[in-house]
């Protein structure tokens, strides 16, 4: 399980760096700060199924999850979200440190 978490974490970190480079190139070309939001990345990945995400979440999970939380995430820069998610998965998949040197009896 740890291997799978680390693998997916590395994929997200790599995707975050790629998105960061693309955003940097866009910003230089447009002579202003430009970033790709998560919603544009999802549209590029899942195309017409993107329109089905909102009704599915509102119907199956909870309506409040869509409006305050997921809309904020969908407006955030894709590079930042991918990097944060990747580092979180790498942290979850890390090996536990050995408990050497800890006194267990008093």
N, C-alpha and C positions, 0 to 999 in steps of 0.2 A: 504494500500500500504506500509506503514511504517513497518507493521508487517512482510510482505513478504520480504522486504529488509533486515530486521534484522534477520529473519530466515535463509535466504540464506547466509547472512554474517556470522552467527554463524557456519553454515555448512562448509563454506570455511575456517574459522579460525580453526575449529577442523581438517579438512583435512590437513591444513598446519602444525599443530602440529604433526599429525600422520606421515606426510612425513618427518618432521624434525627428529623424533625419528628413522624412518627407515633409513634415511641418516646417522644419528649418528651411528647406529648399523653397517651399511655397512662400514663406515669409520674406526670404531674400528676393524672390522673383516679383512679389507684389509690393515690395518696399514698405511693408507693415506687418504687424504680428497677425498671423493666420494659423489656426489650428483646426484639425478635423475632429468634430465631436463624435462620440460613440455612436450616435444615431446614424451618421453617414457611413461609418464603418459597418454597422449592422445591415444597412440598406445594400451596401456593396456585397456583403456576404450572403444574405438570405433573400434579397430582392423582394419579390411580391409577398413573401410570408411575413415581412416586417409589419404589415398592416394587421396581421392576426395576433400579434403579441399583446396589444392593449386589451382587446376584449377577452382574451384567454386569461390574463392575469386578473382582470376585474371580476370575471365570472367565477373562476376556480379558486383563487386565493383570497384576495380582499381588494375592494376598490381603492382604499387609502394607500395601498402599497404602490399603485401606479402613479398617482398624482404627486405627492410630495417627494417620495424617495426615488423611484425609477426615472422620473422626468429630470430630476437633478443629475442623476448619473448619466443619462443619455445626452445631456448638454455639456458634460465635462469633456475635456480633451482626451482622445482615445489613447494617446501615449501615456498620459499620467495614470489613467485607469488600468491599462495593461501592465505598466510597471508596478503599480501598487498591488494588483492582484497576483502578479508573478512573484514578487518578493514575499507576499503573505503565504503563498503556496510553498515556496522554498523554506520559509520559516516553519510551517507546519510539517514539512517532510524531513526536517533535519533529524540527525541522530541524537538521541538523548545522551547527555554528558554522564560519564561515569561518576558514581558517588564516592570516589576515593578521597579519603581524608576527612570524611564527615564522621563525627563521633555519634554513635547511635545509642549509647548507654550513658547513664549519668552516675 
